[in-house]
Amino acid sequence: MLYQLLKKELMIAMGCTEPAAAALAGAKARQLLGEEALKFKVIASRDMVKNALGVGLPNCDLQGIQAAVALGAAGGEVFKGLAILSDIKEEQKAKALKMDISLELAEEVPPVYISVEAFGRHHYSQAVISGEHTRFSRLVVDDSPLLDLPLEIAREEGEHPFKGVEELTLSEIYEMVEKLEVDDYQFVLQGALTNYAIAQEGRQTGYGLEVGKVMGEGLPAEASNLEEAYRLGSVYAAAASDARMAGLPLPVVINSGSGNQGITIAVPLLIMGKYLSLDEDFLIKGLTLSHLVALVITAKKERLSPLCGAFTAAIGTACGLTYLLGGDVEALDRAVNNMVGNLTGIICDGAKGSCALKIFSSVEAAGMSCRLALKGRAPRALSGIVGKDALQSFANLKLLSHEGMEQTDKTILSIMMEKCER
């Protein structure tokens, strides 16, 4: 189960994953139509619209979900998956700018949901992606459904990626990692190195808000002491997000459908591992543990939610740092509760340049949580929403995300859409 889950979730993407999924749906609708499209109709969940509204698209200066659909429809190649925006030609951009594409918000759909309908002179097509960023759930040509699946994979079904993951405890994750056949998990380390490459470029050149570049001023390229290792983890993670959100066309290995989450988890651990001169096998175990913790949280709260993904991913980062520095299961538990007692409530207001701010803050918090956990410190169960252990804290996060922040999410998008209409 563990190998298949990580191979599925730690895939490569180019640019933000919500616009990439939108481009993928647009390309598929065009492919199915079989003739020149006169217009397109996009119906998407508020989370998809929110996460595409302010983020830069790779290889161009366009923004928004309609622009992403247009780029896909104008010449995107479906087989590339979430790397569909890795190569955009000038004629493709010119064609995309001329397209007639309307947008509507969908109600009562999964957070990951986009429908693209294409209308030609003689034919009609529809491509729906839902549940996961690359999962086509409905394909239609004229009046003939070619594919018609439930909008989400039922959690009880064997093929559901998170089947059995949601209830994993830290003890079980720890045991699984300790027994890992490391040779089979080299791809986890390669993913971290991929994310570190965009982090280096982001810090050196500076993109967007330049959070990573500015906060790294006066610091060396590599850590010479533990304090620098913690801080450089935050700097490089933010720098990677700076570059990615600005549309830099370099690949990123994702977690839970999010490149920013993949960056938040992998980059700080790689930097800490280098500073500690850790054995490669041990580093792979730490990275795997971090990714798993983040996936457990995602299985509870959904891939897109009102809670900031950088924060929830950084809970995995805190656990990974604690593991690399010799912490046991009890220390991991304390690291989780330190994070939940600290930054819970950071909202997700879409993918955009300022995500780097949240990533920097979240990785800083992960370092603090790790250091406190290793000293035996953590909030008690009566402290706010903190649970008696990590599993209960995760359950509280799920409740907060599903029940407590539903209206918050609607309000966030309302504010964002109103700004676009001014």
C-alpha positions in Angstrom: 0.0 0.0 0.0 2.7 2.5 1.0 4.7 2.2 -2.2 1.7 2.5 -4.5 0.4 5.5 -2.5 3.6 7.5 -2.6 4.2 6.7 -6.3 0.8 8.0 -7.1 0.9 11.1 -4.9 4.5 12.2 -5.5 4.1 13.0 -9.2 5.8 15.8 -11.1 3.8 18.9 -12.0 4.7 22.1 -13.9 3.3 25.2 -12.3 0.3 25.3 -9.9 -1.7 22.1 -10.1 -5.2 23.6 -10.3 -4.4 25.6 -13.5 -2.7 22.5 -14.8 -5.8 20.4 -14.2 -7.9 23.1 -15.9 -5.6 23.0 -18.9 -5.8 19.2 -19.0 -9.6 19.4 -19.0 -9.5 22.0 -21.8 -7.2 19.9 -23.9 -9.3 16.8 -23.5 -12.5 18.7 -24.4 -10.8 20.0 -27.6 -9.5 16.5 -28.4 -12.9 15.0 -28.1 -14.7 17.6 -30.1 -12.8 16.8 -33.3 -13.4 20.1 -34.9 -12.7 23.8 -34.3 -14.4 25.0 -31.2 -16.5 28.2 -31.4 -16.8 28.6 -27.6 -16.1 26.9 -24.3 -18.0 26.8 -21.0 -16.2 26.2 -17.8 -18.0 25.1 -14.6 -15.6 24.7 -11.6 -15.7 24.4 -7.8 -14.9 27.5 -5.8 -11.6 25.9 -4.6 -10.4 25.4 -8.2 -11.3 29.0 -9.2 -9.7 30.3 -6.0 -6.5 28.5 -6.6 -6.2 29.6 -10.2 -7.2 33.2 -9.8 -3.9 34.9 -8.8 -1.2 32.4 -9.8 1.3 32.8 -12.6 1.1 30.2 -15.4 4.4 28.7 -16.7 5.9 30.2 -19.9 3.5 33.1 -20.2 2.0 36.1 -18.3 -1.6 34.9 -18.2 -3.6 34.1 -15.1 -6.8 32.5 -14.0 -8.7 29.3 -14.7 -10.2 30.5 -18.0 -6.7 31.3 -19.3 -5.5 27.8 -18.2 -8.4 26.1 -20.0 -7.7 28.2 -23.1 -4.0 27.2 -23.1 -4.9 23.6 -22.9 -7.6 23.9 -25.5 -5.3 25.8 -27.8 -2.7 23.0 -28.1 -2.1 21.3 -24.8 -1.1 17.6 -24.9 -3.2 15.4 -22.6 -0.6 12.7 -22.2 1.6 15.2 -20.3 -0.8 15.2 -17.3 0.1 17.9 -14.8 3.1 18.9 -16.8 0.8 20.0 -19.6 1.9 23.7 -19.3 5.6 22.8 -19.5 5.9 23.8 -23.2 3.7 26.7 -24.5 4.3 28.0 -28.0 3.7 31.6 -29.1 0.9 30.5 -31.5 -0.7 28.6 -28.7 -0.8 31.7 -26.5 -2.1 33.9 -29.4 -4.9 31.4 -30.1 -5.8 31.1 -26.4 -6.2 34.9 -26.1 -8.9 34.8 -28.8 -11.1 32.1 -27.3 -14.6 32.6 -26.0 -14.7 31.0 -22.6 -17.4 31.5 -20.0 -17.1 30.6 -16.3 -19.6 29.5 -13.7 -19.2 28.3 -10.1 -20.4 24.7 -9.4 -22.4 23.9 -6.3 -22.4 20.6 -4.4 -19.3 19.2 -6.1 -16.0 17.9 -4.7 -13.3 20.6 -4.0 -11.4 19.3 -7.0 -13.9 19.7 -9.8 -13.8 21.3 -13.3 -16.1 20.7 -16.3 -15.1 22.0 -19.7 -17.7 22.0 -22.5 -16.6 22.7 -26.1 -19.1 23.8 -28.7 -18.3 23.4 -32.5 -20.4 23.9 -35.6 -21.5 20.3 -35.7 -20.4 18.7 -32.4 -20.3 19.1 -28.6 -17.9 17.6 -26.1 -17.4 17.7 -22.3 -14.5 16.7 -20.1 -14.8 16.6 -16.4 -12.0 16.2 -13.9 -13.0 15.6 -10.3 -11.8 14.0 -7.1 -8.1 14.2 -8.1 -6.3 16.6 -10.4 -5.8 14.1 -13.2 -8.9 11.9 -12.8 -11.4 12.2 -15.7 -14.8 11.3 -14.3 -17.0 12.2 -17.3 -16.3 12.3 -21.0 -19.0 13.1 -23.6 -19.2 13.5 -27.3 -22.5 14.9 -28.6 -25.1 12.8 -26.8 -22.8 9.8 -26.1 -21.1 9.4 -22.7 -17.7 7.8 -23.3 -17.0 7.7 -19.5 -19.3 8.3 -16.6 -17.9 7.7 -13.1 -18.8 9.1 -9.7 -17.4 12.5 -9.0 -15.2 11.1 -6.3 -13.7 7.6 -5.6 -15.7 6.0 -2.8 -13.4 5.7 0.2 -14.4 2.1 0.8 -13.4 1.1 -2.7 -10.0 -0.7 -3.0 -8.7 1.7 -5.6 -9.2 4.8 -3.5 -5.7 6.3 -3.0 -6.4 7.1 0.7 -8.1 3.8 1.6 -6.8 3.0 5.1 -4.6 6.0 5.2 -6.9 8.3 7.2 -6.8 6.2 10.3 -3.0 5.6 10.4 -1.4 6.5 13.7 2.0 8.0 14.2 3.1 4.7 15.7 2.0 2.8 12.6 3.7 5.3 10.3 6.9 5.2 12.4 6.9 1.3 12.3 6.3 1.3 8.5 9.1 3.7 7.9 11.5 1.8 10.1 10.8 -1.4 8.1 11.2 0.4 4.7 13.0 -1.4 1.9 14.9 1.8 1.1 16.1 0.8 -2.4 12.5 0.9 -3.6 12.0 4.5 -2.4 14.8 6.3 -4.1 12.2 8.3 -6.0 11.3 10.0 -2.7 14.8 11.4 -2.4 14.8 12.3 -6.1 11.6 14.3 -5.6 13.3 16.3 -2.8 16.3 17.0 -5.1 13.9 18.2 -7.8 12.2 20.6 -5.4 15.6 21.8 -4.1 16.6 22.7 -7.7 13.7 25.2 -8.1 14.5 26.5 -4.5 18.1 27.3 -5.5 17.0 29.1 -8.6 14.3 31.0 -6.6 16.8 32.1 -4.0 19.5 33.1 -6.4 17.4 35.0 -8.9 14.4 36.2 -6.9 10.8 36.0 -8.1 7.6 37.5 -7.0 7.8 38.8 -3.5 11.3 37.4 -3.2 10.5 36.1 0.3 13.2 33.4 0.1 15.8 35.7 -1.4 15.2 38.6 1.1 14.9 36.4 4.2 18.1 34.5 3.2 20.2 37.7 3.0 23.4 37.2 5.1 23.0 33.5 5.2 25.3 31.0 3.5 24.3 28.6 0.7 24.6 25.7 3.1 24.2 25.5 6.9 27.2 25.5 9.1 25.2 25.2 12.4 21.9 23.9 13.5 20.2 27.3 13.7 21.2 28.0 10.1 19.9 24.6 9.0 16.4 25.4 10.5 16.4 28.9 8.9 17.7 27.8 5.5 14.9 25.3 5.4 12.4 28.1 5.6 14.4 30.3 3.2 14.7 27.7 0.4 11.1 26.5 0.7 9.8 30.0 0.4 12.2 30.7 -2.5 10.9 27.6 -4.3 7.3 28.8 -3.9 8.3 32.4 -5.0 9.6 30.9 -8.3 6.8 28.4 -8.8 3.9 30.9 -8.1 5.6 33.3 -10.5 5.4 30.7 -13.3 9.0 29.6 -13.5 9.0 26.6 -15.8 10.8 24.1 -13.6 9.2 20.9 -12.4 8.1 20.3 -8.8 7.2 17.0 -7.1 3.9 17.4 -5.4 2.1 16.0 -2.3 -1.6 15.7 -2.0 -2.0 17.4 -5.4 0.0 20.4 -4.4 3.5 21.5 -5.4 3.7 24.0 -2.5 3.0 21.1 -0.1 5.6 19.0 -1.8 8.1 21.8 -1.4 7.2 22.5 2.2 7.8 18.9 3.1 10.9 18.0 1.1 13.2 21.0 1.0 13.7 21.7 4.7 14.4 18.0 5.4 16.9 17.8 2.6 18.7 20.8 4.0 18.7 19.4 7.5 19.9 16.1 6.2 22.8 17.7 4.4 23.8 19.7 7.5 23.7 16.5 9.7 25.6 14.5 7.0 22.9 11.8 7.4 23.0 8.5 5.7 21.0 8.5 2.5 18.8 5.6 3.7 17.9 7.4 6.9 17.1 10.6 5.0 14.7 8.7 2.7 13.0 7.3 5.8 12.6 10.8 7.2 11.2 12.2 3.9 8.8 9.2 3.6 7.5 9.8 7.1 6.9 13.5 6.5 5.1 12.8 3.2 2.9 10.1 5.0 1.9 12.4 7.8 0.9 15.1 5.3 -1.1 12.5 3.3 -2.9 11.3 6.5 -4.0 14.9 7.1 -5.1 15.4 3.5 -7.1 12.2 3.7 -9.1 13.7 6.6 -9.5 17.3 5.3 -9.7 16.8 1.5 -7.1 17.9 -1.1 -8.5 21.5 -1.3 -9.9 23.0 1.8 -10.3 26.4 3.7 -7.1 25.4 5.7 -3.8 26.5 4.2 -2.0 23.5 2.7 1.4 24.9 3.6 0.4 24.7 7.3 -0.9 21.1 7.1 2.1 20.0 5.1 4.4 21.6 7.6 3.0 19.3 10.3 4.6 16.6 8.3 7.8 18.7 8.1 7.8 19.1 11.9 7.5 15.3 12.3 10.3 14.7 9.7 12.7 17.1 11.3 12.0 15.6 14.7 12.7 12.1 13.3 15.9 13.2 11.6 17.1 14.7 14.9 16.6 11.5 16.8 13.0 11.9 18.1 10.9 8.9 19.0 7.2 8.4 18.4 6.3 10.4 21.6 8.4 13.3 20.3 6.6 13.1 16.9 3.3 13.3 18.8 4.5 16.4 20.6 5.6 18.0 17.3 2.1 17.6 15.9 0.4 19.1 18.9 2.9 22.0 18.9 1.9 22.8 15.2 -1.8 22.4 15.9 -1.5 24.6 19.0 0.3 27.3 17.0 -0.8 28.0 13.4 -4.1 26.3 13.0 -6.5 28.6 11.3 -4.3 29.9 8.5 -6.8 30.3 5.7 -6.3 29.3 2.1 -7.0 32.3 -0.1 -5.9 30.7 -3.3 -2.6 30.0 -5.0 -0.5 33.2 -5.6 2.8 34.8 -4.9 2.1 35.4 -1.2 1.9 31.6 -0.6 5.7 32.0 -0.1 5.0 34.0 3.0 2.8 31.3 4.5 5.3 28.6 3.6 8.2 30.5 5.3 6.1 31.0 8.4 4.9 27.4 8.5 8.4 25.9 8.1 9.6 28.3 10.8 6.9 27.0 13.0 7.8 23.4 12.1 11.4 24.1 13.3 10.1 25.6 16.5 7.7 22.6 17.0 10.6 20.2 16.5 12.9 21.9 19.0 10.2 22.1 21.6 9.2 18.4 21.0 12.8 17.2 21.4 12.8 19.1 24.8 9.7 17.3 25.9 7.4 20.3 25.5 3.9 20.4 23.9 0.5 21.9 24.7 -1.8 19.8 26.9 -5.1 18.4 25.7 -7.1 21.2 27.3 -5.3 23.8 25.2 -7.8 24.9 22.6 -8.3 22.4 19.8 -5.2 20.4 20.6 -6.1 16.7 21.2 -4.7 14.3 23.7 -2.6 12.9 20.9 -1.8 13.5 17.3 -4.7 11.3 16.0 -7.2 13.3 18.0 -5.6 16.6 16.9 -5.9 15.4 13.3 -9.6 14.7 13.9 -10.1 18.1 15.3 -8.5 19.7 12.2 -10.9 17.6 10.1 -13.9 19.0 12.0 -12.6 22.5 11.8 -12.1 22.3 8.1 -15.3 20.6 7.2 -17.8 22.2 9.6 -16.1 25.3 11.0 -14.7 26.9 7.9 -17.3 26.3 5.2 -18.7 29.8 5.3 -15.2 31.2 5.6 -14.2 29.6 2.3 -17.3 31.1 0.6 -16.4 34.5 2.0 -12.8 34.3 0.9 -13.8 33.6 -2.7 -16.4 36.3 -2.6 -13.8 38.9 -1.6 -11.4 37.6 -4.3 -14.0 37.7 -7.1 -15.2 41.2 -6.1 -11.7 42.5 -6.5 -11.5 41.0 -10.0 -14.8 42.8 -11.0 -13.6 46.3 -9.9 
